[in-house]
Amino acid sequence: MKKTLILFWLILAAFYHACNAQGLRTDSAEMTSAFQHGVYLEAGGAALLGSLNYEMRYNFPTSNRTIAFRVGGLYLPEGKADGKQKYWQAIPVEVSTYAGKRDLKMEFGLGLTYLQRVYKKDSDNYEAVVKEKGFLPVPRIGLRYEKADTPFFARLALTPLVIGTLKNDSDFILPPVLPWFGLSFGYTFSKQ
């Protein structure tokens, strides 16, 4: 898992630097970027309970279309068992798009959330750290509110969780698709 995360961050850093190397020359000969970067908190959404996220957006100069790449994280302690910590970890990755000139825009996207639970389990005098893990495909259909003259934005989206891919060892049966919602508030760093 550590090698995968290191590889992911290296690819993200390389993509970030390659994208920032691209620029659009304006009439005043200044270099401006079509890329914008932001952070936001999402309640609910792709990481189940909430997450802190980084977003990189590319605004196509010839149209009103924007494509956004997002990565986030959630670390949720669940308590202690025999002095060992139990926790949930979620890493949502998503690509979404929206278009329009108005402040309120429709947003569509598709993401994948890596979800794992780490805890200590006793069975026949054997103690071990057990990891339950899986991937959740998460589509997004929602609204994005962002005024052109402010760096703040908000999103409200339907993010149904496709949980048929997770192993379930409990006594209850989960439906294959769970309706879910996300509410986000964020800040854009490089507003043009």
N, CA and C atoms as an extended XYZ file, in Angstrom:
576
Properties=species:S:1:pos:R:3:atomname:S:1:resname:S:1:resid:I:1 pbc="F F F"
N         0.818       -1.188        0.000 N   MET     1
C         0.000        0.000        0.000 CA  MET     1
C         0.864        1.254        0.000 C   MET     1
N         1.972        1.238        0.780 N   LYS     2
C         2.835        2.415        0.829 CA  LYS     2
C         3.460        2.693       -0.533 C   LYS     2
N         3.869        1.634       -1.242 N   LYS     3
C         4.456        1.824       -2.567 CA  LYS     3
C         3.435        2.402       -3.534 C   LYS     3
N         2.195        1.958       -3.432 N   THR     4
C         1.139        2.456       -4.298 CA  THR     4
C         0.886        3.933       -4.029 C   THR     4
N         0.819        4.331       -2.748 N   LEU     5
C         0.593        5.734       -2.412 CA  LEU     5
C         1.762        6.610       -2.865 C   LEU     5
N         2.980        6.135       -2.692 N   ILE     6
C         4.146        6.903       -3.125 CA  ILE     6
C         4.122        7.086       -4.640 C   ILE     6
N         3.809        6.018       -5.365 N   LEU     7
C         3.717        6.098       -6.821 CA  LEU     7
C         2.616        7.072       -7.241 C   LEU     7
N         1.463        7.016       -6.569 N   PHE     8
C         0.348        7.905       -6.879 CA  PHE     8
C         0.757        9.366       -6.691 C   PHE     8
N         1.407        9.682       -5.566 N   TRP     9
C         1.803       11.064       -5.295 CA  TRP     9
C         2.877       11.539       -6.269 C   TRP     9
N         3.783       10.659       -6.670 N   LEU    10
C         4.797       11.032       -7.659 CA  LEU    10
C         4.165       11.347       -9.009 C   LEU    10
N         3.200       10.532       -9.428 N   ILE    11
C         2.497       10.779      -10.699 CA  ILE    11
C         1.713       12.081      -10.612 C   ILE    11
N         1.038       12.318       -9.484 N   LEU    12
C         0.271       13.548       -9.301 CA  LEU    12
C         1.197       14.769       -9.338 C   LEU    12
N         2.350       14.684       -8.676 N   ALA    13
C         3.300       15.798       -8.677 CA  ALA    13
C         3.841       16.058      -10.086 C   ALA    13
N         4.154       14.998      -10.818 N   ALA    14
C         4.654       15.159      -12.191 CA  ALA    14
C         3.579       15.789      -13.074 C   ALA    14
N         2.340       15.344      -12.925 N   PHE    15
C         1.229       15.906      -13.700 CA  PHE    15
C         1.028       17.376      -13.351 C   PHE    15
N         1.118       17.708      -12.073 N   TYR    16
C         0.941       19.081      -11.616 CA  TYR    16
C         2.008       19.991      -12.233 C   TYR    16
N         3.276       19.553      -12.186 N   HIS    17
C         4.346       20.379      -12.730 CA  HIS    17
C         4.278       20.470      -14.258 C   HIS    17
N         3.887       19.402      -14.918 N   ALA    18
C         3.747       19.443      -16.373 CA  ALA    18
C         2.625       20.386      -16.782 C   ALA    18
N         1.540       20.372      -16.010 N   CYS    19
C         0.415       21.250      -16.328 CA  CYS    19
C         0.761       22.710      -16.071 C   CYS    19
N         1.511       22.995      -15.017 N   ASN    20
C         1.881       24.369      -14.727 CA  ASN    20
C         2.907       24.900      -15.711 C   ASN    20
N         3.629       24.020      -16.369 N   ALA    21
C         4.591       24.459      -17.376 CA  ALA    21
C         3.865       24.986      -18.612 C   ALA    21
N         2.617       24.569      -18.823 N   GLN    22
C         1.826       25.051      -19.945 CA  GLN    22
C         1.270       26.415      -19.583 C   GLN    22
N         1.229       27.314      -20.503 N   GLY    23
C         0.684       28.642      -20.234 CA  GLY    23
C         0.059       29.211      -21.479 C   GLY    23
N        -0.798       30.182      -21.292 N   LEU    24
C        -1.431       30.865      -22.407 CA  LEU    24
C        -0.939       32.308      -22.400 C   LEU    24
N        -0.381       32.785      -23.513 N   ARG    25
C         0.145       34.142      -23.582 CA  ARG    25
C        -1.018       35.102      -23.861 C   ARG    25
N        -1.075       36.162      -23.073 N   THR    26
C        -2.118       37.165      -23.260 CA  THR    26
C        -1.546       38.328      -24.055 C   THR    26
N        -2.383       39.325      -24.357 N   ASP    27
C        -1.936       40.491      -25.107 CA  ASP    27
C        -0.862       41.273      -24.362 C   ASP    27
N        -0.899       41.225      -23.035 N   SER    28
C         0.094       41.971      -22.261 CA  SER    28
C         1.378       41.174      -22.071 C   SER    28
N         1.506       40.053      -22.770 N   ALA    29
C         2.692       39.192      -22.752 CA  ALA    29
C         2.926       38.548      -21.390 C   ALA    29
N         1.898       38.513      -20.547 N   GLU    30
C         2.022       37.808      -19.277 CA  GLU    30
C         1.637       36.357      -19.499 C   GLU    30
N         2.227       35.490      -18.709 N   MET    31
C         1.871       34.074      -18.787 CA  MET    31
C         0.791       33.796      -17.758 C   MET    31
N        -0.356       33.351      -18.212 N   THR    32
C        -1.425       32.948      -17.301 CA  THR    32
C        -1.712       31.491      -17.540 C   THR    32
N        -2.176       30.848      -16.538 N   SER    33
C        -2.444       29.424      -16.634 CA  SER    33
C        -3.934       29.179      -16.752 C   SER    33
N        -4.286       28.192      -17.551 N   ALA    34
C        -5.679       27.781      -17.655 CA  ALA    34
C        -6.051       26.840      -16.505 C   ALA    34
N        -5.071       26.546      -15.654 N   PHE    35
C        -5.298       25.646      -14.529 CA  PHE    35
C        -5.602       26.440      -13.268 C   PHE    35
N        -6.505       25.895      -12.464 N   GLN    36
C        -6.822       26.459      -11.161 CA  GLN    36
C        -6.716       25.348      -10.134 C   GLN    36
N        -6.315       25.710       -8.934 N   HIS    37
C        -6.136       24.737       -7.874 CA  HIS    37
C        -6.979       25.149       -6.686 C   HIS    37
N        -7.530       24.162       -5.989 N   GLY    38
C        -8.348       24.469       -4.839 CA  GLY    38
C        -8.375       23.332       -3.837 C   GLY    38
N        -8.873       23.644       -2.667 N   VAL    39
C        -9.094       22.650       -1.621 CA  VAL    39
C       -10.528       22.802       -1.139 C   VAL    39
N       -11.099       21.696       -0.681 N   TYR    40
C       -12.454       21.775       -0.153 CA  TYR    40
C       -12.725       20.629        0.818 C   TYR    40
N       -13.685       20.865        1.677 N   LEU    41
C       -14.190       19.847        2.595 CA  LEU    41
C       -15.503       19.340        2.035 C   LEU    41
N       -15.669       18.040        2.065 N   GLU    42
C       -16.915       17.440        1.589 CA  GLU    42
C       -17.518       16.610        2.702 C   GLU    42
N       -18.757       16.892        3.029 N   ALA    43
C       -19.514       16.084        3.984 CA  ALA    43
C       -20.282       15.043        3.178 C   ALA    43
N       -20.175       13.781        3.598 N   GLY    44
C       -20.766       12.697        2.814 CA  GLY    44
C       -19.903       12.465        1.589 C   GLY    44
N       -20.521       12.285        0.453 N   GLY    45
C       -19.783       12.172       -0.798 CA  GLY    45
C       -19.052       10.857       -0.977 C   GLY    45
N       -18.011       10.896       -1.777 N   ALA    46
C       -17.314        9.693       -2.205 CA  ALA    46
C       -16.564        8.983       -1.082 C   ALA    46
N       -16.204        9.682       -0.014 N   ALA    47
C       -15.468        9.062        1.094 CA  ALA    47
C       -16.397        8.652        2.242 C   ALA    47
N       -17.662        8.468        1.960 N   LEU    48
C       -18.695        8.037        2.899 CA  LEU    48
C       -19.075        9.107        3.907 C   LEU    48
N       -18.228        9.435        4.857 N   LEU    49
C       -18.580       10.395        5.895 CA  LEU    49
C       -18.128       11.808        5.595 C   LEU    49
N       -17.034       11.942        4.916 N   GLY    50
C       -16.489       13.255        4.600 CA  GLY    50
C       -15.029       13.124        4.239 C   GLY    50
N       -14.464       14.196        3.672 N   SER    51
C       -13.056       14.139        3.278 CA  SER    51
C       -12.520       15.543        3.059 C   SER    51
N       -11.201       15.639        3.128 N   LEU    52
C       -10.474       16.843        2.751 CA  LEU    52
C        -9.895       16.560        1.376 C   LEU    52
N       -10.095       17.472        0.421 N   ASN    53
C        -9.770       17.201       -0.975 CA  ASN    53
C        -8.953       18.307       -1.614 C   ASN    53
N        -8.140       17.911       -2.593 N   TYR    54
C        -7.413       18.824       -3.472 CA  TYR    54
C        -8.025       18.682       -4.855 C   TYR    54
N        -8.198       19.811       -5.536 N   GLU    55
C        -8.800       19.796       -6.866 CA  GLU    55
C        -7.948       20.624       -7.820 C   GLU    55
N        -7.705       20.071       -8.998 N   MET    56
C        -7.029       20.797      -10.065 CA  MET    56
C        -7.987       20.850      -11.243 C   MET    56
N        -8.271       22.071      -11.712 N   ARG    57
C        -9.225       22.257      -12.795 CA  ARG    57
C        -8.530       22.831      -14.018 C   ARG    57
N        -8.977       22.381      -15.168 N   TYR    58
C        -8.507       22.941      -16.431 CA  TYR    58
C        -9.691       23.601      -17.114 C   TYR    58
N        -9.573       24.896      -17.383 N   ASN    59
C       -10.615       25.646      -18.074 CA  ASN    59
C       -10.244       25.727      -19.541 C   ASN    59
N       -11.056       25.130      -20.392 N   PHE    60
C       -10.791       25.184      -21.826 CA  PHE    60
C       -11.006       26.615      -22.313 C   PHE    60
N        -9.994       27.241      -22.908 N   PRO    61
C       -10.088       28.655      -23.269 CA  PRO    61
C       -11.118       28.954      -24.356 C   PRO    61
N       -11.384       28.008      -25.240 N   THR    62
C       -12.288       28.283      -26.363 CA  THR    62
C       -13.747       27.964      -26.049 C   THR    62
N       -14.025       27.425      -24.880 N   SER    63
C       -15.412       27.115      -24.516 CA  SER    63
C       -15.611       27.410      -23.035 C   SER    63
N       -16.792       27.161      -22.554 N   ASN    64
C       -17.106       27.357      -21.143 CA  ASN    64
C       -17.002       26.056      -20.365 C   ASN    64
N       -16.324       25.070      -20.906 N   ARG    65
C       -16.214       23.752      -20.279 CA  ARG    65
C       -14.995       23.696      -19.374 C   ARG    65
N       -15.144       23.016      -18.247 N   THR    66
C       -14.059       22.816      -17.289 CA  THR    66
C       -14.011       21.343      -16.927 C   THR    66
N       -12.799       20.804      -16.815 N   ILE    67
C       -12.623       19.438      -16.340 CA  ILE    67
C       -11.827       19.528      -15.034 C   ILE    67
N       -12.249       18.755      -14.037 N   ALA    68
C       -11.628       18.813      -12.713 CA  ALA    68
C       -11.115       17.437      -12.309 C   ALA    68
N        -9.905       17.414      -11.765 N   PHE    69
C        -9.293       16.205      -11.223 CA  PHE    69
C        -9.201       16.394       -9.714 C   PHE    69
N        -9.583       15.366       -8.974 N   ARG    70
C        -9.649       15.516       -7.535 CA  ARG    70
C        -9.050       14.302       -6.855 C   ARG    70
N        -8.397       14.531       -5.712 N   VAL    71
C        -7.940       13.457       -4.833 CA  VAL    71
C        -8.171       13.934       -3.398 C   VAL    71
N        -8.584       13.021       -2.556 N   GLY    72
C        -8.886       13.401       -1.184 CA  GLY    72
C        -8.502       12.317       -0.206 C   GLY    72
N        -8.850       12.548        1.034 N   GLY    73
C        -8.525       11.565        2.050 CA  GLY    73
C        -9.391       11.701        3.280 C   GLY    73
N        -9.581       10.569        3.941 N   LEU    74
C       -10.307       10.499        5.210 CA  LEU    74
C        -9.587        9.507        6.100 C   LEU    74
N        -9.315        9.911        7.320 N   TYR    75
C        -8.786        9.011        8.344 CA  TYR    75
C        -9.737        9.126        9.516 C   TYR    75
N       -10.374        8.020        9.881 N   LEU    76
C       -11.387        8.034       10.929 CA  LEU    76
C       -11.052        6.999       11.991 C   LEU    76
N       -10.563        7.425       13.168 N   PRO    77
C       -10.301        6.473       14.241 CA  PRO    77
C       -11.605        5.843       14.726 C   PRO    77
N       -11.546        4.558       14.987 N   GLU    78
C       -12.741        3.835       15.419 CA  GLU    78
C       -12.679        3.463       16.893 C   GLU    78
N       -11.519        3.609       17.498 N   GLY    79
C       -11.347        3.259       18.900 CA  GLY    79
C       -10.124        2.377       19.063 C   GLY    79
N        -9.925        1.892       20.302 N   LYS    80
C        -8.776        1.042       20.578 CA  LYS    80
C        -9.238       -0.324       21.041 C   LYS    80
N        -8.469       -1.336       20.670 N   ALA    81
C        -8.703       -2.703       21.125 CA  ALA    81
C        -7.368       -3.250       21.603 C   ALA    81
N        -7.263       -3.559       22.888 N   ASP    82
C        -6.023       -4.069       23.485 CA  ASP    82
C        -4.838       -3.159       23.183 C   ASP    82
N        -5.055       -1.851       23.275 N   GLY    83
C        -3.981       -0.897       23.051 CA  GLY    83
C        -3.646       -0.640       21.595 C   GLY    83
N        -4.308       -1.304       20.662 N   LYS    84
C        -4.053       -1.089       19.234 CA  LYS    84
C        -5.202       -0.284       18.625 C   LYS    84
N        -4.850        0.645       17.772 N   GLN    85
C        -5.828        1.526       17.156 CA  GLN    85
C        -6.592        0.827       16.034 C   GLN    85
N        -7.886        1.067       15.982 N   LYS    86
C        -8.704        0.640       14.854 CA  LYS    86
C        -9.094        1.901       14.093 C   LYS    86
N        -9.064        1.836       12.756 N   TYR    87
C        -9.400        3.023       11.983 CA  TYR    87
C        -9.903        2.653       10.599 C   TYR    87
N       -10.595        3.643        9.991 N   TRP    88
C       -11.029        3.590        8.602 CA  TRP    88
C       -10.191        4.588        7.821 C   TRP    88
N        -9.879        4.247        6.590 N   GLN    89
C        -9.151        5.141        5.702 CA  GLN    89
C        -9.825        5.103        4.336 C   GLN    89
N       -10.060        6.271        3.753 N   ALA    90
C       -10.665        6.361        2.421 CA  ALA    90
C        -9.864        7.346        1.582 C   ALA    90
N        -9.634        6.980        0.315 N   ILE    91
C        -8.923        7.848       -0.627 CA  ILE    91
C        -9.765        7.941       -1.902 C   ILE    91
N       -10.571        9.003       -2.030 N   PRO    92
C       -11.354        9.177       -3.253 CA  PRO    92
C       -10.551        9.871       -4.352 C   PRO    92
N       -10.672        9.370       -5.572 N   VAL    93
C       -10.072        9.969       -6.765 CA  VAL    93
C       -11.214       10.146       -7.759 C   VAL    93
N       -11.283       11.307       -8.405 N   GLU    94
C       -12.432       11.584       -9.267 CA  GLU    94
C       -12.054       12.502      -10.419 C   GLU    94
N       -12.752       12.343      -11.528 N   VAL    95
C       -12.685       13.251      -12.671 CA  VAL    95
C       -14.113       13.714      -12.928 C   VAL    95
N       -14.299       15.027      -13.007 N   SER    96
C       -15.637       15.550      -13.272 CA  SER    96
C       -15.546       16.698      -14.265 C   SER    96
N       -16.687       17.063      -14.814 N   THR    97
C       -16.753       18.150      -15.789 CA  THR    97
C       -18.003       18.978      -15.540 C   THR    97
N       -17.897       20.258      -15.860 N   TYR    98
C       -19.053       21.148      -15.793 CA  TYR    98
C       -18.852       22.251      -16.822 C   TYR    98
N       -19.960       22.882      -17.206 N   ALA    99
C       -19.897       23.912      -18.246 CA  ALA    99
C       -20.946       24.970      -17.973 C   ALA    99
N       -20.716       26.139      -18.553 N   GLY   100
C       -21.696       27.211      -18.469 CA  GLY   100
C       -21.090       28.531      -18.054 C   GLY   100
N       -21.840       29.595      -18.301 N   LYS   101
C       -21.403       30.941      -17.939 CA  LYS   101
C       -22.030       31.403      -16.634 C   LYS   101
N       -23.085       30.770      -16.209 N   ARG   102
C       -23.776       31.183      -14.987 CA  ARG   102
C       -23.019       30.719      -13.750 C   ARG   102
N       -23.410       31.273      -12.606 N   ASP   103
C       -22.765       30.905      -11.345 CA  ASP   103
C       -23.119       29.485      -10.914 C   ASP   103
N       -24.306       29.023      -11.263 N   LEU   104
C       -24.764       27.675      -10.906 CA  LEU   104
C       -24.650       26.775      -12.135 C   LEU   104
N       -23.865       25.689      -12.007 N   LYS   105
C       -23.602       24.802      -13.135 CA  LYS   105
C       -23.908       23.362      -12.763 C   LYS   105
N       -24.302       22.565      -13.760 N   MET   106
C       -24.453       21.116      -13.569 CA  MET   106
C       -23.069       20.483      -13.630 C   MET   106
N       -22.831       19.505      -12.740 N   GLU   107
C       -21.539       18.820      -12.692 CA  GLU   107
C       -21.758       17.319      -12.806 C   GLU   107
N       -20.946       16.674      -13.643 N   PHE   108
C       -21.007       15.227      -13.830 CA  PHE   108
C       -19.605       14.671      -13.655 C   PHE   108
N       -19.513       13.523      -12.972 N   GLY   109
C       -18.191       12.952      -12.766 CA  GLY   109
C       -18.240       11.478      -12.442 C   GLY   109
N       -17.065       10.887      -12.416 N   LEU   110
C       -16.915        9.479      -12.070 CA  LEU   110
C       -15.641        9.342      -11.247 C   LEU   110
N       -15.764        8.614      -10.148 N   GLY   111
C       -14.618        8.453       -9.270 CA  GLY   111
C       -14.483        7.031       -8.763 C   GLY   111
N       -13.384        6.805       -8.081 N   LEU   112
C       -13.085        5.518       -7.478 CA  LEU   112
C       -12.525        5.795       -6.083 C   LEU   112
N       -13.111        5.178       -5.072 N   THR   113
C       -12.673        5.378       -3.694 CA  THR   113
C       -12.054        4.100       -3.167 C   THR   113
N       -10.813        4.215       -2.691 N   TYR   114
C       -10.146        3.097       -2.018 CA  TYR   114
C       -10.527        3.198       -0.547 C   TYR   114
N       -11.096        2.129       -0.002 N   LEU   115
C       -11.583        2.108        1.372 CA  LEU   115
C       -10.962        0.927        2.092 C   LEU   115
N       -10.419        1.179        3.286 N   GLN   116
C        -9.867        0.077        4.073 CA  GLN   116
C       -10.159        0.290        5.549 C   GLN   116
N       -10.260       -0.821        6.262 N   ARG   117
C       -10.465       -0.831        7.704 CA  ARG   117
C        -9.369       -1.688        8.308 C   ARG   117
N        -8.668       -1.140        9.264 N   VAL   118
C        -7.571       -1.851        9.909 CA  VAL   118
C        -7.932       -2.023       11.378 C   VAL   118
N        -7.800       -3.252       11.870 N   TYR   119
C        -8.105       -3.514       13.274 CA  TYR   119
C        -7.433       -4.804       13.719 C   TYR   119
N        -7.447       -5.032       15.016 N   LYS   120
C        -6.854       -6.225       15.613 CA  LYS   120
C        -7.960       -7.237       15.836 C   LYS   120
N        -7.707       -8.488       15.491 N   LYS   121
C        -8.732       -9.520       15.600 CA  LYS   121
C        -8.157      -10.737       16.331 C   LYS   121
N        -8.911      -11.260       17.298 N   ASP   122
C        -8.506      -12.458       18.037 CA  ASP   122
C        -9.283      -13.657       17.508 C   ASP   122
N        -8.571      -14.721       17.197 N   SER   123
C        -9.245      -15.959       16.825 CA  SER   123
C        -8.334      -17.125       17.186 C   SER   123
N        -8.780      -17.997       18.073 N   ASP   124
C        -8.027      -19.179       18.522 CA  ASP   124
C        -6.628      -18.803       19.017 C   ASP   124
N        -6.574      -17.848       19.945 N   ASN   125
C        -5.328      -17.388       20.555 CA  ASN   125
C        -4.331      -16.835       19.541 C   ASN   125
N        -4.800      -16.394       18.416 N   TYR   126
C        -3.935      -15.811       17.392 CA  TYR   126
C        -4.354      -14.362       17.202 C   TYR   126
N        -3.403      -13.458       17.371 N   GLU   127
C        -3.691      -12.045       17.204 CA  GLU   127
C        -3.026      -11.538       15.925 C   GLU   127
N        -3.760      -10.801       15.158 N   ALA   128
C        -3.201      -10.272       13.911 CA  ALA   128
C        -3.902       -8.977       13.553 C   ALA   128
N        -3.249       -8.167       12.766 N   VAL   129
C        -3.875       -6.967       12.230 CA  VAL   129
C        -4.575       -7.379       10.943 C   VAL   129
N        -5.854       -7.152       10.891 N   VAL   130
C        -6.659       -7.548        9.740 CA  VAL   130
C        -7.051       -6.298        8.974 C   VAL   130
N        -6.925       -6.351        7.678 N   LYS   131
C        -7.325       -5.234        6.828 CA  LYS   131
C        -8.455       -5.690        5.921 C   LYS   131
N        -9.564       -4.987        6.018 N   GLU   132
C       -10.635       -5.159        5.040 CA  GLU   132
C       -10.485       -4.005        4.068 C   GLU   132
N       -10.457       -4.302        2.788 N   LYS   133
C       -10.260       -3.235        1.819 CA  LYS   133
C       -11.034       -3.512        0.551 C   LYS   133
N       -11.273       -2.456       -0.187 N   GLY   134
C       -11.988       -2.585       -1.446 CA  GLY   134
C       -12.060       -1.252       -2.164 C   GLY   134
N       -12.594       -1.283       -3.356 N   PHE   135
C       -12.766       -0.094       -4.180 CA  PHE   135
C       -14.251        0.150       -4.406 C   PHE   135
N       -14.657        1.407       -4.297 N   LEU   136
C       -16.038        1.807       -4.540 CA  LEU   136
C       -16.098        2.709       -5.764 C   LEU   136
N       -16.745        2.290       -6.849 N   PRO   137
C       -16.991        3.225       -7.950 CA  PRO   137
C       -18.062        4.227       -7.503 C   PRO   137
N       -17.826        5.505       -7.753 N   VAL   138
C       -18.745        6.544       -7.290 CA  VAL   138
C       -19.034        7.528       -8.423 C   VAL   138
N       -20.224        7.478       -9.017 N   PRO   139
C       -20.598        8.509       -9.988 CA  PRO   139
C       -21.048        9.783       -9.264 C   PRO   139
N       -21.002       10.908       -9.946 N   ARG   140
C       -21.424       12.188       -9.362 CA  ARG   140
C       -22.326       12.925      -10.342 C   ARG   140
N       -23.484       13.354       -9.847 N   ILE   141
C       -24.398       14.214      -10.597 CA  ILE   141
C       -24.823       15.298       -9.619 C   ILE   141
N       -24.505       16.541       -9.945 N   GLY   142
C       -24.821       17.568       -8.973 CA  GLY   142
C       -24.765       18.973       -9.513 C   GLY   142
N       -24.776       19.916       -8.572 N   LEU   143
C       -24.727       21.332       -8.869 CA  LEU   143
C       -23.480       21.933       -8.251 C   LEU   143
N       -22.893       22.885       -8.957 N   ARG   144
C       -21.715       23.595       -8.468 CA  ARG   144
C       -22.024       25.082       -8.528 C   ARG   144
N       -21.867       25.762       -7.391 N   TYR   145
C       -22.103       27.203       -7.324 CA  TYR   145
C       -20.765       27.895       -7.113 C   TYR   145
N       -20.428       28.793       -8.051 N   GLU   146
C       -19.148       29.487       -7.984 CA  GLU   146
C       -19.285       30.833       -8.687 C   GLU   146
N       -19.153       31.909       -7.927 N   LYS   147
C       -19.201       33.240       -8.530 CA  LYS   147
C       -17.857       33.537       -9.176 C   LYS   147
N       -17.891       34.266      -10.268 N   ALA   148
C       -16.677       34.554      -11.025 CA  ALA   148
C       -15.712       35.460      -10.260 C   ALA   148
N       -16.222       36.305       -9.371 N   ASP   149
C       -15.350       37.276       -8.704 CA  ASP   149
C       -14.912       36.864       -7.301 C   ASP   149
N       -15.224       35.652       -6.860 N   THR   150
C       -14.795       35.192       -5.538 CA  THR   150
C       -14.062       33.858       -5.664 C   THR   150
N       -13.179       33.555       -4.727 N   PRO   151
C       -12.460       32.277       -4.781 CA  PRO   151
C       -13.217       31.125       -4.116 C   PRO   151
N       -14.396       31.363       -3.579 N   PHE   152
C       -15.129       30.334       -2.854 CA  PHE   152
C       -16.106       29.604       -3.776 C   PHE   152
N       -16.347       28.324       -3.473 N   PHE   153
C       -17.329       27.561       -4.235 CA  PHE   153
C       -18.028       26.567       -3.321 C   PHE   153
N       -19.194       26.104       -3.775 N   ALA   154
C       -19.975       25.110       -3.040 CA  ALA   154
C       -20.531       24.108       -4.041 C   ALA   154
N       -20.693       22.864       -3.575 N   ARG   155
C       -21.238       21.810       -4.442 CA  ARG   155
C       -22.238       20.979       -3.653 C   ARG   155
N       -23.269       20.542       -4.339 N   LEU   156
C       -24.245       19.604       -3.796 CA  LEU   156
C       -24.444       18.535       -4.855 C   LEU   156
N       -24.267       17.254       -4.472 N   ALA   157
C       -24.298       16.214       -5.497 CA  ALA   157
C       -24.902       14.923       -4.969 C   ALA   157
N       -25.497       14.199       -5.882 N   LEU   158
C       -25.899       12.810       -5.647 CA  LEU   158
C       -24.683       11.957       -5.996 C   LEU   158
N       -24.197       11.182       -5.030 N   THR   159
C       -23.017       10.338       -5.239 CA  THR   159
C       -23.347        8.908       -4.806 C   THR   159
N       -24.123        8.176       -5.587 N   PRO   160
C       -24.484        6.813       -5.186 CA  PRO   160
C       -23.252        5.921       -5.074 C   PRO   160
N       -23.186        5.150       -4.000 N   LEU   161
C       -22.050        4.268       -3.748 CA  LEU   161
C       -22.348        2.882       -4.286 C   LEU   161
N       -21.507        2.388       -5.159 N   VAL   162
C       -21.651        1.041       -5.715 CA  VAL   162
C       -20.897        0.106       -4.770 C   VAL   162
N       -21.590       -0.395       -3.748 N   ILE   163
C       -20.920       -1.155       -2.690 CA  ILE   163
C       -20.983       -2.659       -2.900 C   ILE   163
N       -21.461       -3.089       -4.035 N   GLY   164
C       -21.466       -4.517       -4.321 CA  GLY   164
C       -20.072       -5.089       -4.460 C   GLY   164
N       -19.046       -4.207       -4.556 N   THR   165
C       -17.671       -4.659       -4.715 CA  THR   165
C       -16.980       -4.913       -3.384 C   THR   165
N       -17.599       -4.534       -2.260 N   LEU   166
C       -16.986       -4.731       -0.946 CA  LEU   166
C       -17.413       -6.058       -0.339 C   LEU   166
N       -16.485       -6.686        0.397 N   LYS   167
C       -16.829       -7.898        1.126 CA  LYS   167
C       -17.585       -7.490        2.380 C   LYS   167
N       -18.624       -8.229        2.712 N   ASN   168
C       -19.432       -7.919        3.880 CA  ASN   168
C       -19.509       -9.162        4.760 C   ASN   168
N       -18.835       -9.109        5.911 N   ASP   169
C       -18.836      -10.240        6.833 CA  ASP   169
C       -19.853      -10.071        7.955 C   ASP   169
N       -20.665       -9.030        7.912 N   SER   170
C       -21.631       -8.821        8.981 CA  SER   170
C       -22.922       -9.579        8.725 C   SER   170
N       -23.820       -9.461        9.669 N   ASP   171
C       -25.072      -10.211        9.607 CA  ASP   171
C       -26.129       -9.538        8.732 C   ASP   171
N       -25.919       -8.310        8.328 N   PHE   172
C       -26.923       -7.645        7.504 CA  PHE   172
C       -26.463       -7.592        6.050 C   PHE   172
N       -27.424       -7.472        5.175 N   ILE   173
C       -27.138       -7.478        3.737 CA  ILE   173
C       -27.212       -6.049        3.219 C   ILE   173
N       -26.174       -5.630        2.528 N   LEU   174
C       -26.143       -4.293        1.953 CA  LEU   174
C       -26.646       -4.335        0.516 C   LEU   174
N       -27.387       -3.317        0.096 N   PRO   175
C       -27.821       -3.282       -1.313 CA  PRO   175
C       -26.610       -3.015       -2.206 C   PRO   175
N       -26.680       -3.411       -3.470 N   PRO   176
C       -25.535       -3.212       -4.365 CA  PRO   176
C       -25.236       -1.737       -4.647 C   PRO   176
N       -26.250       -0.879       -4.621 N   VAL   177
C       -26.056        0.553       -4.822 CA  VAL   177
C       -26.765        1.288       -3.687 C   VAL   177
N       -26.010        2.130       -2.986 N   LEU   178
C       -26.551        2.880       -1.858 CA  LEU   178
C       -26.669        4.347       -2.255 C   LEU   178
N       -27.883        4.926       -2.234 N   PRO   179
C       -27.999        6.346       -2.581 CA  PRO   179
C       -27.250        7.183       -1.535 C   PRO   179
N       -26.485        8.157       -1.976 N   TRP   180
C       -25.653        8.941       -1.082 CA  TRP   180
C       -25.530       10.354       -1.625 C   TRP   180
N       -25.275       11.302       -0.767 N   PHE   181
C       -25.175       12.700       -1.159 CA  PHE   181
C       -23.884       13.298       -0.617 C   PHE   181
N       -23.427       14.350       -1.257 N   GLY   182
C       -22.246       15.060       -0.797 CA  GLY   182
C       -22.477       16.560       -0.847 C   GLY   182
N       -21.982       17.260        0.169 N   LEU   183
C       -22.055       18.716        0.246 CA  LEU   183
C       -20.645       19.228        0.472 C   LEU   183
N       -20.169       20.116       -0.404 N   SER   184
C       -18.783       20.580       -0.365 CA  SER   184
C       -18.715       22.094       -0.281 C   SER   184
N       -17.700       22.567        0.445 N   PHE   185
C       -17.369       23.986        0.501 CA  PHE   185
C       -15.869       24.108        0.304 C   PHE   185
N       -15.444       25.003       -0.625 N   GLY   186
C       -14.031       25.074       -0.922 CA  GLY   186
C       -13.534       26.446       -1.290 C   GLY   186
N       -12.223       26.493       -1.536 N   TYR   187
C       -11.509       27.727       -1.857 CA  TYR   187
C       -10.588       27.458       -3.039 C   TYR   187
N       -10.617       28.352       -4.038 N   THR   188
C        -9.755       28.250       -5.211 CA  THR   188
C        -8.574       29.193       -5.041 C   THR   188
N        -7.349       28.681       -5.232 N   PHE   189
C        -6.151       29.474       -5.021 CA  PHE   189
C        -5.803       30.378       -6.188 C   PHE   189
N        -5.946       29.884       -7.397 N   SER   190
C        -5.471       30.651       -8.565 CA  SER   190
C        -6.646       31.080       -9.424 C   SER   190
N        -7.434       31.987       -8.900 N   LYS   191
C        -8.583       32.500       -9.635 CA  LYS   191
C        -8.100       33.484      -10.679 C   LYS   191
N        -8.576       33.339      -11.932 N   GLN   192
C        -8.132       34.247      -12.997 CA  GLN   192
C        -8.939       35.524      -12.976 C   GLN   192
